[in-house]
């Protein structure tokens, strides 16, 4: 691998032992990825803040003990604790202590304690063409697709190595060739426009997309031109859960796809896929179909709710107060800019710094929980043993008011 003089100096300990460790790990990873060299990044987002056992804490504390400091502005992903609401996460010792040690280690190395899976909602998101190293699957796909920033799929440990060295492998989605669409996905004319105006409908598109294209970049044709960032967030998070999608182009919407030929980079697609109403309804039911009307709780905000989503949730709750618990996962920065007291008075339980599909927050293990998030529905059965019912945000909040599951099947029928 070709290294610059600065990179050789980091490898040889010129920036301290922690940076040298990180550089050696990063070099080996880059070689496995087939990268000819490293490139400079402007920022990083570390996913490895969730405590899965001793290894994560030990790695972070090793870097910290050797004087580790991040070389670029670095944000932190969700953790295993809600520091704003002590006791909301029912994590027992020694697990809680290990989780706090992990969080403390990254903050001590100069990372921002943002504790969010949606760093793109912070005040200064990366811009078009900016080279970054982000981990967390939904953050990666949003950065590449919606912002037009450039990051590969980085995970635990490698994300920290990128942050400490200020480098990433010059390969894949960091390059023009790697960002070219290989698959064309067309929305069939029988899909109702009003379904595609919901985050759940767009999440269903993402669920189908992820399973079909796996890790390839897709160009989606036929999304409504008014599709906003929250809708694209839902689509990308779903595609990164059911598949290994790290980038998609929404033709006429996302910045690198003003038209289909631009998304394809002048090449021809390897495959084409049509997504019709039947496929979206099947995706909805795969993500969580009710087996009756029983409802224990509602969980919204996965990925973390935006300010606009939070305002819509608040309006709905004040119009129809819930009769079952409603949990809203939201970044501490977004929550701080809102009226939390009013949200709580309306019947919501805000959860910050973490997410309800990752740690024990919802009390009834094994219960039936409605969600508008394909990501939450995909992972919650395996992570915390809850049974999801997938629906639109409006259906979730209406059901919370009624105290029973209610979905609009007509929305998912062919037009």
C-alpha positions in Angstrom: 0.0 0.0 0.0 1.2 3.5 -0.9 1.5 5.7 2.2 2.3 9.3 2.5 5.1 10.6 4.7 2.5 11.7 7.2 0.9 8.3 7.2 4.2 6.5 7.7 4.9 8.8 10.6 1.5 8.0 12.3 2.2 4.3 11.8 5.6 4.6 13.4 4.3 6.4 16.5 4.9 10.0 15.6 1.3 10.9 16.7 1.4 8.6 19.7 0.9 4.9 20.4 -2.9 4.9 20.1 -2.8 6.5 16.6 -0.1 4.0 15.6 -2.3 1.1 16.7 -5.2 2.5 14.8 -3.1 3.1 11.7 -1.8 -0.4 11.6 -5.3 -1.9 11.9 -6.6 0.5 9.3 -3.8 -0.4 6.9 -4.5 -4.1 7.1 -8.2 -3.4 6.7 -7.6 -1.2 3.6 -5.4 -4.0 2.0 -8.2 -6.5 2.5 -10.6 -4.1 0.9 -8.2 -3.7 -2.1 -7.5 0.0 -1.5 -4.3 1.2 -3.2 -3.9 4.1 -0.6 -5.6 6.0 2.2 -7.4 9.3 1.9 -7.9 12.2 4.3 -11.3 12.5 5.9 -12.9 15.5 7.4 -15.1 13.8 10.1 -16.1 10.5 11.6 -19.0 8.9 13.3 -18.3 6.0 15.7 -20.9 3.2 15.9 -19.1 1.2 18.5 -20.7 2.9 21.5 -23.3 0.2 22.2 -22.0 -2.3 24.8 -22.2 -5.9 23.5 -19.7 -7.2 26.0 -16.2 -6.6 27.3 -14.4 -6.4 23.9 -15.9 -3.1 22.9 -15.0 -1.4 26.3 -11.5 -3.0 26.3 -10.7 -1.7 22.8 -11.8 1.8 23.6 -10.0 1.8 26.9 -6.9 0.5 25.2 -6.8 3.4 22.8 -7.6 5.8 25.7 -4.9 4.4 27.9 -2.3 5.1 25.1 -3.4 8.7 24.9 -5.8 8.4 22.0 -7.3 11.5 20.6 -9.5 11.8 17.5 -7.8 13.6 14.6 -11.1 14.9 13.0 -14.4 16.0 14.5 -16.1 12.8 15.6 -19.7 12.2 16.7 -21.0 9.2 18.7 -23.7 6.7 17.9 -26.4 5.4 20.3 -25.2 3.8 23.5 -26.8 1.3 25.9 -27.9 4.0 28.4 -30.2 7.0 28.4 -28.1 9.5 30.4 -30.9 12.1 30.2 -33.5 9.9 31.7 -31.7 7.7 34.4 -33.6 4.5 35.0 -35.4 4.4 31.7 -33.1 1.7 30.4 -33.5 -1.4 32.7 -29.9 -2.5 32.5 -28.5 -4.2 35.5 -24.9 -4.2 36.9 -22.3 -5.0 35.7 -23.7 -4.3 32.3 -24.6 -0.7 33.1 -21.1 0.0 34.4 -19.5 -1.5 31.3 -21.7 0.6 29.1 -20.8 3.8 30.9 -17.1 2.9 30.7 -17.3 2.5 27.0 -19.1 5.9 26.6 -16.6 7.6 28.9 -13.6 6.3 26.9 -14.8 7.7 23.6 -15.7 11.1 25.1 -12.2 11.2 26.8 -10.7 10.8 23.3 -12.3 14.0 22.2 -15.5 12.7 20.6 -18.8 14.7 20.8 -21.3 13.0 23.1 -24.1 13.1 20.6 -25.3 9.6 21.2 -27.5 9.5 18.0 -27.9 7.2 15.1 -28.9 10.2 13.0 -25.8 12.5 13.0 -27.1 14.0 9.8 -29.7 15.8 11.9 -27.0 17.8 13.8 -26.4 21.4 13.0 -23.4 20.9 10.6 -24.0 17.8 8.4 -21.3 16.9 5.8 -21.8 18.2 2.3 -21.7 17.0 -1.2 -18.5 15.2 -2.1 -17.0 15.5 1.5 -14.9 12.4 2.4 -15.9 11.0 5.8 -15.8 7.8 7.7 -19.2 7.0 9.2 -20.4 3.8 10.8 -24.1 2.9 11.7 -25.9 1.5 8.7 -28.7 4.1 8.3 -26.2 7.0 8.8 -24.0 5.6 6.1 -26.8 5.2 3.6 -28.2 8.7 4.4 -24.8 10.4 4.1 -24.0 8.8 0.7 -27.5 9.0 -0.8 -29.2 12.1 0.5 -26.2 14.3 1.5 -23.9 13.2 -1.3 -21.0 12.8 1.2 -18.7 9.8 0.7 -18.2 7.0 3.1 -17.8 3.2 2.9 -19.6 0.8 5.3 -17.5 1.1 8.5 -18.3 -0.8 11.6 -17.1 -1.1 15.2 -13.3 -0.6 15.8 -12.5 0.4 12.2 -14.6 3.6 12.7 -12.5 4.5 15.7 -9.3 3.8 13.7 -10.4 6.2 11.0 -11.2 8.8 13.6 -7.9 8.6 15.3 -5.9 8.7 12.1 -8.1 11.0 10.0 -7.8 8.5 7.2 -10.0 6.0 5.3 -9.3 3.5 2.6 -9.5 5.1 -0.9 -11.9 2.5 -2.3 -15.6 1.7 -3.0 -18.1 4.5 -2.2 -15.2 7.0 -1.7 -14.7 6.8 -5.5 -16.7 7.9 -8.5 -16.8 4.4 -9.9 -18.0 2.8 -6.7 -20.9 5.2 -6.5 -22.3 4.3 -9.9 -25.8 2.6 -9.8 -25.7 -1.1 -10.9 -29.4 -1.8 -10.6 -32.5 0.2 -11.7 -35.5 -0.1 -9.5 -38.8 1.2 -10.9 -41.9 1.9 -8.8 -44.9 0.4 -10.6 -47.8 2.6 -11.5 -50.2 0.6 -9.4 -48.6 1.9 -6.2 -50.8 4.5 -4.6 -49.1 8.0 -4.4 -50.6 8.4 -0.9 -48.7 5.3 0.3 -45.4 6.8 -1.0 -46.2 9.9 0.9 -45.8 8.0 4.2 -42.5 6.9 5.8 -43.9 3.4 6.2 -44.6 3.1 2.5 -41.1 4.3 1.7 -39.6 2.0 4.3 -41.4 -0.9 2.5 -39.8 0.2 -0.7 -36.4 0.1 1.1 -37.2 -3.3 2.6 -37.8 -4.8 -0.9 -34.8 -3.0 -2.3 -32.4 -4.3 0.3 -33.4 -7.9 -0.1 -33.2 -7.6 -3.9 -30.0 -5.7 -4.6 -28.0 -6.8 -1.5 -25.0 -4.5 -1.4 -25.2 -3.0 -4.9 -26.0 0.7 -5.5 -29.5 1.1 -7.0 -31.2 3.9 -8.9 -34.9 4.3 -7.9 -37.2 5.6 -10.6 -40.7 6.8 -9.7 -40.5 8.2 -6.2 -42.6 11.4 -5.7 -40.5 14.5 -6.4 -41.6 15.9 -3.0 -40.1 13.0 -1.1 -38.4 14.6 1.9 -35.4 13.8 4.0 -37.5 11.9 6.6 -38.9 9.7 3.9 -35.5 9.0 2.4 -34.2 8.3 5.9 -36.9 5.6 6.3 -36.2 4.1 2.9 -32.4 3.9 3.5 -32.7 2.5 7.0 -34.9 -0.3 5.8 -32.6 -1.1 2.8 -29.6 -1.2 5.1 -31.4 -3.6 7.4 -32.9 -6.1 5.0 -29.7 -5.9 2.8 -26.2 -4.4 2.8 -27.2 -1.2 1.0 -24.9 1.7 1.7 -26.1 4.0 -1.0 -29.0 4.5 -3.4 -29.9 7.1 -6.0 -33.5 8.5 -6.1 -33.7 9.8 -9.6 -34.7 13.5 -9.7 -34.4 13.8 -5.9 -30.9 12.9 -4.5 -28.0 15.1 -5.5 -26.0 12.7 -7.7 -29.0 11.6 -9.7 -30.7 14.5 -11.5 -31.6 11.9 -14.2 -31.1 8.2 -14.6 -28.1 8.3 -16.9 -26.2 10.4 -14.3 -27.0 7.8 -11.6 -25.7 5.0 -13.9 -22.5 7.0 -14.5 -22.8 6.4 -18.2 -22.9 2.6 -17.9 -25.6 0.0 -18.3 -27.5 -1.5 -15.4 -26.7 -5.1 -14.4 -30.4 -5.7 -13.6 -33.8 -4.0 -13.3 -36.5 -4.5 -10.7 -40.1 -3.4 -10.6 -41.6 -2.9 -7.2 -45.4 -3.1 -7.3 -48.2 -2.7 -4.7 -48.3 -6.5 -4.0 -44.5 -6.4 -3.2 -45.0 -3.5 -0.8 -47.9 -5.1 0.9 -45.9 -8.4 1.3 -43.1 -6.3 2.8 -45.5 -4.7 5.3 -46.7 -8.1 6.4 -43.2 -9.6 6.6 -42.2 -6.7 8.9 -45.0 -7.3 11.2 -48.6 -8.4 10.7 -51.1 -8.4 13.6 -52.5 -11.6 14.9 -55.5 -9.8 16.4 -56.1 -6.3 17.7 -54.1 -6.6 21.0 -51.6 -3.8 21.5 -49.1 -3.2 24.3 -47.2 -0.2 23.2 -46.1 2.0 20.3 -42.4 2.8 19.4 -41.5 5.6 17.0 -38.3 7.3 16.0 -36.0 4.6 14.6 -33.8 6.1 13.3 -34.1 9.0 15.7 -37.0 11.3 15.1 -36.3 14.6 13.4 -37.7 17.9 14.7 -40.5 17.7 12.1 -41.4 14.2 13.0 -41.4 15.1 16.7 -43.8 18.0 16.0 -46.2 15.8 14.0 -46.2 13.2 16.8 -46.9 15.9 19.4 -49.8 17.3 17.4 -51.3 13.8 17.0 -51.0 12.9 20.7 -52.5 16.2 21.8 -55.4 15.6 19.4 -56.0 12.0 20.6 -54.2 11.1 23.9 -52.8 7.5 23.9 -54.2 4.7 26.0 -51.1 2.6 25.7 -47.4 3.7 26.2 -45.9 5.6 23.3 -42.1 5.6 23.2 -40.3 8.1 20.9 -36.6 7.6 20.3 -35.0 11.0 19.7 -31.5 12.5 19.7 -30.7 14.7 22.7 -30.0 17.7 20.5 -33.4 17.4 18.8 -35.1 16.9 22.1 -33.3 19.9 23.7 -34.7 22.1 20.9 -38.2 20.9 21.5 -40.7 21.2 24.4 -40.0 17.9 26.2 -42.5 18.8 29.0 -45.3 19.3 26.5 -44.4 16.0 24.8 -44.5 14.1 28.1 -47.8 15.8 29.1 -49.3 14.6 25.8 -48.5 11.0 26.7 -45.1 10.3 25.1 -42.1 8.7 26.7 -38.9 10.2 25.1 -35.9 7.9 24.9 -32.6 9.5 24.1 -29.0 8.3 23.7 -30.2 4.8 22.8 -33.1 3.1 21.1 -35.9 0.8 22.3 -35.0 -2.0 19.9 -31.5 -2.3 21.4 -32.0 -2.2 25.2 -34.7 -3.1 27.7 -36.9 0.0 27.9 -40.4 -1.3 26.9 -41.5 -3.3 30.0 -43.6 -6.1 28.5 -41.0 -8.5 27.0 -42.7 -10.5 24.3 -45.4 -7.9 23.9 -47.1 -6.6 20.7 -45.6 -3.2 19.7 -46.6 -1.1 16.7 -43.9 0.8 14.9 -43.5 2.8 11.7 -39.9 1.8 11.4 -38.8 -1.1 9.2 -35.5 -1.2 11.0 -37.1 -1.5 14.4 -39.5 -4.2 13.1 -36.6 -6.1 11.5 -34.4 -6.2 14.6 -36.6 -6.1 17.7 -37.8 -9.7 17.7 -34.2 -10.9 17.9 -32.7 -8.2 20.1 -35.4 -7.7 22.8 -38.0 -10.3 22.0 -40.9 -8.0 21.1 -43.4 -8.7 18.4 -43.8 -5.9 15.9 -46.8 -4.6 14.0 -45.6 -2.5 11.1 -47.8 0.5 10.1 -47.7 4.1 9.1 -47.1 6.7 11.8 -50.7 7.8 11.6 -51.9 4.3 12.1 -49.6 3.8 15.1 -50.8 6.9 16.8 -54.5 6.2 16.0 -54.1 2.7 17.4 -52.4 4.1 20.5 -55.4 6.3 21.1 -57.9 3.4 20.6 -55.8 0.9 22.6 -55.9 -1.7 19.8 -54.3 -2.3 16.4 -55.9 -0.5 13.5 -54.4 -0.5 10.0 -55.8 0.8 6.7 -55.5 -2.1 4.2 -56.8 0.0 1.4 -53.7 2.2 1.4 -51.6 -0.9 0.4 -54.0 -2.1 -2.3 -53.3 -1.5 -6.1 -54.8 1.6 -7.4 
